[in-house]
Amino acid sequence: MSQDTELIVIGGGLQGLSTAFWAARAGLRVTVVEKSMPGRHASGFSAGGVRTLGRALPEIPLALAALDLWYDLPTLLDDDGGFVPSAQVRIAENDADMRSLRERVAVTDALGWTHEVLLDEAEVKTLLPAVAPHVVGGLVCRRDGFADPMRTTRAFLRAATRAGAVVRVGAGVAGLERVQGGWRVTLEDGSHLGAPRIVNAAGAWGRRIARMVGDDFPLGFNALMMMFTAPLPPFITQVALATGRPLSFKQVASGHVMIGGGPKGVADLDTGLTTLDVTRLAASARTALELFPVLKDVAILHAWAGIEAIMPDEIPVIGRSSRAEGIVHLCGFSGHGFALSPLTGRIAADLVLGRESPYPIEAFSPDRFVPGVDTDRPSGTMLQPAG
């Protein structure tokens, strides 16, 4: 087989671009093929949370290592991605919420992780003076923060290109065929590419790509929605999350407030289009208002949705295929892969290069599901907001 490149990365979102950056930096000739435009879906339309708080237990080592990379982003990419180390706070609205947070800290402390710190009522109201009077406590990760999703995506795109990667847009994948020496990729325009290695970073389309090489895992998809308000005077610098109901909430430098956390619209994988669900957006806005009464008279200026891959256990697929040599899967981040992307792209690049990951990734195996059988969430997992 004539090899056009040494690695083809399918998907030009953050996971794919991070993989391309690390692989090209290691000396591989890399081509990224993207069906639409880089960051068109989950990567560019997320809440931009950089969060170690409340992670599923298998994700915690990755989230902590990825957070260090966010602080080093200016050195790595010559751009900080708009990263703001603001802290993230999970709010307890009642005694049941507070019990849940105490149980969480007991689990993480027992495992040696001390990044999550309990707050009593006085402490959370000192940290979040605009929070509603009924709030009784919270949980904080002080090194967490948020970043600009599209700026981060473009920063990885530029850095990957500078390292020598080629990024082809409007290049959807129509088929994958095993040939002597590697893989033949057929694009939707009828052209072909060849390479010995493939990374499936196709996001919500990841299952379709996996099936082309003989793999399968129960990856679904949702259109996760966000709202953007009119500007207000500054009243919060942290990212706020709820405990018993979904919410991700932050105020950006312009004074606008971003409200998300997982309300779902409708998505169509064939067209790539999304439809907003106004009823669910209204419910999410009410949650934000109940927790932050300062929003009482503010207008919602804009709402949007990106198509996100969702796994039944809400943790990603990261690992080599056990059936198809040269294939690495990196998808299924379930609405909270943004913060992990600087590290998970590095892990995928290591796997492509034949190295073993220095981080524990067994829980993310592509083979962890038996077809037709759902697995339980890992013990100690909390409700994880999208973004």
C-alpha positions as CSV (number, residue, x, y, z in Angstrom):
1,M,0.0,0.0,0.0
2,S,1.2,3.5,-0.8
3,Q,1.3,5.3,2.5
4,D,0.3,9.0,2.2
5,T,1.0,9.6,5.8
6,E,2.0,7.7,9.0
7,L,-1.1,8.5,11.0
8,I,-4.7,9.5,10.0
9,V,-6.7,11.1,12.7
10,I,-10.5,11.0,12.0
11,G,-12.1,14.0,13.6
12,G,-11.0,17.6,13.9
13,G,-12.4,18.4,17.3
14,L,-10.2,18.9,20.3
15,Q,-9.5,15.2,20.9
16,G,-8.3,14.8,17.3
17,L,-6.3,18.0,17.2
18,S,-4.6,17.3,20.5
19,T,-3.7,13.8,19.2
20,A,-2.3,15.3,16.0
21,F,-0.3,17.9,17.9
22,W,1.3,15.3,20.2
23,A,1.9,12.8,17.4
24,A,3.4,15.4,15.0
25,R,5.5,16.7,17.8
26,A,6.9,13.2,18.3
27,G,7.9,13.1,14.6
28,L,5.0,11.3,12.9
29,R,3.6,12.5,9.6
30,V,0.0,13.2,10.5
31,T,-3.2,13.9,8.5
32,V,-6.4,15.0,10.2
33,V,-9.6,14.4,8.2
34,E,-12.6,16.5,9.4
35,K,-16.1,16.1,7.9
36,S,-17.1,19.7,8.6
37,M,-14.9,22.4,10.3
38,P,-12.6,22.0,13.3
39,G,-14.6,22.4,16.5
40,R,-17.9,22.4,14.7
41,H,-19.7,20.2,17.3
42,A,-18.9,19.2,20.9
43,S,-15.4,20.9,21.1
44,G,-16.5,24.4,20.0
45,F,-19.9,24.4,21.6
46,S,-19.1,23.2,25.1
47,A,-19.2,25.2,28.3
48,G,-15.4,25.1,28.4
49,G,-15.2,23.8,32.0
50,V,-11.7,22.8,33.1
51,R,-12.8,20.5,36.0
52,T,-11.4,17.9,38.3
53,L,-14.4,18.4,40.6
54,G,-16.8,15.5,40.8
55,R,-15.1,13.3,38.2
56,A,-15.9,9.7,37.8
57,L,-13.2,7.8,39.8
58,P,-11.4,6.4,36.8
59,E,-11.1,9.9,35.3
60,I,-9.5,11.5,38.4
61,P,-5.9,10.7,37.6
62,L,-6.4,11.9,34.0
63,A,-8.2,15.1,35.1
64,L,-5.5,16.1,37.6
65,A,-2.7,15.5,35.1
66,A,-4.7,17.4,32.4
67,L,-5.1,20.3,34.7
68,D,-1.4,20.7,35.0
69,L,-1.2,20.8,31.2
70,W,-3.8,23.6,31.2
71,Y,-1.5,25.7,33.4
72,D,1.3,24.9,31.0
73,L,-0.7,25.6,27.8
74,P,1.1,28.9,26.9
75,T,4.4,27.1,26.8
76,L,2.9,24.1,24.8
77,L,0.8,26.0,22.3
78,D,1.9,29.6,22.5
79,D,-1.7,30.4,23.6
80,D,-3.5,29.8,26.9
81,G,-6.8,28.9,25.3
82,G,-8.5,31.6,27.4
83,F,-7.9,29.5,30.5
84,V,-9.0,31.2,33.8
85,P,-8.1,29.4,37.0
86,S,-11.3,30.4,38.8
87,A,-12.1,27.4,41.0
88,Q,-15.2,25.3,40.6
89,V,-17.8,24.9,43.3
90,R,-20.5,22.2,43.7
91,I,-23.4,23.7,45.6
92,A,-25.4,21.7,48.2
93,E,-29.1,22.9,48.4
94,N,-30.2,20.6,51.3
95,D,-29.1,18.0,53.8
96,A,-29.3,15.2,51.2
97,D,-27.0,17.1,48.9
98,M,-24.6,17.7,51.8
99,R,-24.6,14.0,52.7
100,S,-23.8,13.2,49.1
101,L,-20.8,15.6,49.1
102,R,-19.5,14.2,52.4
103,E,-19.7,10.6,51.1
104,R,-17.9,11.7,48.0
105,V,-15.0,13.2,50.0
106,A,-14.8,10.1,52.2
107,V,-14.3,8.0,49.0
108,T,-11.8,10.3,47.3
109,D,-9.8,10.9,50.5
110,A,-9.6,7.1,51.1
111,L,-8.1,6.8,47.7
112,G,-5.5,9.5,48.4
113,W,-7.0,12.4,46.4
114,T,-7.4,15.6,48.4
115,H,-8.2,18.1,45.7
116,E,-12.0,18.2,46.6
117,V,-12.6,20.2,49.8
118,L,-15.9,20.5,51.7
119,L,-17.4,23.9,52.5
120,D,-19.9,24.7,55.2
121,E,-22.7,27.1,54.7
122,A,-20.7,30.2,55.9
123,E,-17.7,29.2,53.7
124,V,-19.8,28.7,50.5
125,K,-21.6,31.9,51.0
126,T,-18.4,33.8,51.5
127,L,-17.0,32.3,48.3
128,L,-20.3,32.8,46.4
129,P,-22.0,35.9,47.9
130,A,-24.7,35.9,45.3
131,V,-25.9,32.4,45.9
132,A,-29.4,31.8,47.1
133,P,-30.1,31.8,50.9
134,H,-31.3,28.2,51.0
135,V,-27.8,26.8,50.1
136,V,-26.3,24.9,53.0
137,G,-22.7,24.0,51.8
138,G,-20.6,22.9,49.0
139,L,-17.5,21.2,47.6
140,V,-14.7,23.1,45.9
141,C,-11.6,22.5,43.7
142,R,-9.6,25.7,43.9
143,R,-7.3,25.0,40.9
144,D,-10.1,24.3,38.5
145,G,-11.4,26.9,36.1
146,F,-12.7,27.4,32.6
147,A,-11.4,28.2,29.1
148,D,-12.7,29.4,25.7
149,P,-13.7,26.4,23.7
150,M,-13.2,27.8,20.2
151,R,-10.0,29.6,21.1
152,T,-8.6,26.4,22.6
153,T,-9.6,24.4,19.5
154,R,-7.9,26.9,17.2
155,A,-4.8,27.0,19.4
156,F,-4.4,23.2,19.1
157,L,-5.1,23.5,15.3
158,R,-2.4,26.1,14.9
159,A,0.1,24.1,17.1
160,A,-0.6,20.8,15.3
161,T,-0.1,22.6,11.9
162,R,3.2,24.2,13.1
163,A,4.4,20.7,14.2
164,G,3.8,19.5,10.7
165,A,0.3,18.0,10.8
166,V,-2.0,18.4,7.7
167,V,-5.6,19.2,8.4
168,R,-8.2,18.5,5.7
169,V,-11.6,20.0,6.2
170,G,-14.8,18.9,4.4
171,A,-13.2,15.4,4.4
172,G,-15.8,13.0,5.7
173,V,-14.9,9.3,5.9
174,A,-17.0,7.0,3.8
175,G,-15.1,3.7,4.5
176,L,-12.1,2.0,6.0
177,E,-10.4,-1.0,4.5
178,R,-7.6,-3.2,5.9
179,V,-4.9,-3.6,3.2
180,Q,-1.4,-4.8,3.2
181,G,0.7,-2.5,5.4
182,G,-2.1,-0.6,7.0
183,W,-5.4,1.0,6.2
184,R,-7.1,2.5,3.2
185,V,-9.4,5.4,4.0
186,T,-12.1,6.3,1.5
187,L,-13.3,9.9,1.8
188,E,-16.8,11.0,0.8
189,D,-15.5,12.7,-2.3
190,G,-14.2,9.4,-3.6
191,S,-10.5,10.1,-2.9
192,H,-8.3,7.8,-0.8
193,L,-5.6,8.1,1.9
194,G,-3.4,5.4,3.2
195,A,-1.7,5.0,6.6
196,P,-0.5,2.2,8.9
197,R,-2.3,3.8,11.9
198,I,-5.7,5.4,12.5
199,V,-7.1,7.3,15.5
200,N,-10.9,7.4,15.8
201,A,-11.6,10.8,17.3
202,A,-14.9,11.2,15.5
203,G,-16.9,12.2,18.6
204,A,-20.6,11.4,18.2
205,W,-19.7,9.6,14.9
206,G,-17.2,7.4,16.7
207,R,-19.4,4.3,16.7
208,R,-19.8,4.5,12.9
209,I,-16.1,4.7,12.4
210,A,-15.5,1.8,14.9
211,R,-17.9,-0.4,13.0
212,M,-16.0,0.2,9.8
213,V,-13.0,-1.7,11.3
214,G,-15.0,-4.4,13.0
215,D,-15.3,-2.9,16.5
216,D,-18.5,-1.8,18.3
217,F,-19.4,-0.1,21.6
218,P,-22.7,1.4,22.7
219,L,-21.9,5.0,21.9
220,G,-25.0,7.2,21.7
221,F,-25.3,10.9,21.2
222,N,-27.2,14.0,22.4
223,A,-27.5,17.7,21.5
224,L,-26.3,19.4,24.7
225,M,-27.6,22.9,25.0
226,M,-26.2,26.1,26.4
227,M,-27.6,29.6,27.1
228,F,-25.9,33.0,27.1
229,T,-27.5,36.0,29.0
230,A,-27.3,39.7,28.7
231,P,-24.3,41.2,30.6
232,L,-24.6,41.9,34.4
233,P,-22.2,43.6,36.8
234,P,-19.7,41.1,38.1
235,F,-21.2,38.8,40.8
236,I,-19.3,35.5,40.5
237,T,-15.8,34.5,39.4
238,Q,-16.1,30.7,40.0
239,V,-17.8,28.0,38.0
240,A,-20.9,26.9,40.0
241,L,-22.4,23.4,39.7
242,A,-25.4,22.0,41.4
243,T,-25.4,18.6,43.3
244,G,-28.9,17.2,43.0
245,R,-29.8,18.6,39.6
246,P,-27.8,19.5,36.5
247,L,-26.3,22.9,36.2
248,S,-23.1,24.5,35.0
249,F,-22.9,28.2,35.6
250,K,-20.3,30.9,35.1
251,Q,-19.9,34.6,34.3
252,V,-17.3,35.6,31.7
253,A,-15.2,38.7,31.7
254,S,-17.8,40.6,29.5
255,G,-20.4,40.1,32.2
256,H,-22.5,37.6,30.3
257,V,-23.5,34.4,32.0
258,M,-23.3,31.0,30.5
259,I,-25.8,28.4,31.7
260,G,-25.5,24.8,30.8
261,G,-25.0,21.4,32.5
262,G,-26.7,19.0,30.2
263,P,-30.2,20.1,29.0
264,K,-30.8,18.1,25.8
265,G,-32.1,19.2,22.4
266,V,-32.5,17.0,19.3
267,A,-29.6,15.9,17.1
268,D,-29.3,14.3,13.6
269,L,-26.0,12.6,12.9
270,D,-26.7,12.3,9.2
271,T,-27.1,16.1,8.7
272,G,-25.1,17.3,11.7
273,L,-28.0,19.6,12.6
274,T,-29.4,20.3,16.0
275,T,-32.8,21.5,17.2
276,L,-33.2,23.3,20.6
277,D,-35.8,22.2,23.1
278,V,-37.2,25.4,24.6
279,T,-39.0,23.7,27.4
280,R,-35.8,22.1,28.7
281,L,-33.9,25.4,28.3
282,A,-36.6,27.1,30.4
283,A,-36.2,24.4,33.1
284,S,-32.4,25.0,33.1
285,A,-32.9,28.7,33.3
286,R,-35.2,28.3,36.3
287,T,-32.6,26.2,38.1
288,A,-30.0,28.9,37.5
289,L,-32.5,31.6,38.8
290,E,-33.3,29.6,41.9
291,L,-29.6,29.3,42.8
292,F,-28.7,32.8,41.8
293,P,-31.6,35.3,42.2
294,V,-29.5,38.1,40.7
295,L,-30.6,36.7,37.3
296,K,-34.3,37.6,38.0
297,D,-34.6,40.3,35.3
298,V,-31.8,39.3,32.9
299,A,-32.6,38.4,29.3
300,I,-31.4,35.2,27.5
301,L,-29.6,36.5,24.3
302,H,-28.6,33.2,22.7
303,A,-28.9,29.5,23.0
304,W,-27.1,26.7,21.0
305,A,-26.3,23.0,21.0
306,G,-23.4,20.8,19.9
307,I,-23.6,17.1,19.2
308,E,-21.9,15.1,21.9
309,A,-21.1,11.4,22.1
310,I,-22.6,9.7,25.2
311,M,-21.6,6.4,26.7
312,P,-23.9,4.4,29.1
313,D,-21.4,4.7,31.9
314,E,-20.5,8.4,31.0
315,I,-16.8,7.8,30.7
316,P,-14.9,7.8,27.4
317,V,-13.5,5.1,25.1
318,I,-9.7,5.3,25.1
319,G,-7.6,2.4,23.9
320,R,-6.2,0.3,21.1
321,S,-8.6,-2.0,19.2
322,S,-8.2,-5.6,20.1
323,R,-9.5,-6.7,16.7
324,A,-8.0,-4.2,14.2
325,E,-4.3,-3.6,14.3
326,G,-3.2,0.0,14.1
327,I,-6.5,1.4,15.3
328,V,-6.8,3.6,18.5
329,H,-10.2,4.8,19.7
330,L,-10.6,8.2,21.4
331,C,-14.2,9.2,21.7
332,G,-17.4,9.0,23.9
333,F,-16.4,11.7,26.4
334,S,-20.1,12.2,27.3
335,G,-20.2,15.9,27.6
336,H,-17.1,16.5,29.7
337,G,-14.0,15.7,27.6
338,F,-13.0,19.3,27.1
339,A,-10.8,19.5,30.2
340,L,-9.2,16.2,29.5
341,S,-8.2,16.9,25.9
342,P,-4.7,18.2,26.4
343,L,-3.8,14.9,28.1
344,T,-6.0,12.4,26.3
345,G,-4.6,13.4,22.9
346,R,-1.2,12.7,24.3
347,I,-2.3,9.3,25.5
348,A,-3.7,8.5,22.1
349,A,-0.4,9.6,20.5
350,D,1.6,7.4,22.9
351,L,-0.6,4.4,22.0
352,V,-0.1,5.0,18.3
353,L,3.6,5.1,18.8
354,G,3.6,1.7,20.6
355,R,4.1,3.1,24.1
356,E,2.0,2.2,27.1
357,S,0.1,5.0,28.8
358,P,1.7,6.1,32.1
359,Y,-1.9,6.8,33.2
360,P,-4.5,4.2,34.1
361,I,-6.8,3.7,31.1
362,E,-8.1,0.2,31.6
363,A,-11.5,1.5,32.7
364,F,-11.9,3.1,29.3
365,S,-11.3,0.0,27.2
366,P,-13.2,-0.2,23.9
367,D,-14.0,-3.8,24.9
368,R,-15.6,-3.0,28.3
369,F,-19.1,-3.6,27.0
370,V,-20.8,-6.7,26.0
371,P,-23.2,-5.8,23.1
372,G,-26.7,-5.3,24.4
373,V,-25.7,-5.1,28.1
374,D,-25.2,-1.8,29.9
375,T,-22.7,-1.6,32.7
376,D,-23.2,0.3,36.0
377,R,-21.5,3.6,36.7
378,P,-18.2,3.2,38.5
379,S,-18.6,3.4,42.3
380,G,-18.3,6.9,43.6
381,T,-19.4,8.6,40.4
382,M,-21.3,11.9,40.9
383,L,-23.7,13.7,38.5
384,Q,-21.3,15.2,35.9
385,P,-22.4,18.4,34.2
386,A,-21.8,18.7,30.5
387,G,-18.8,21.0,29.6
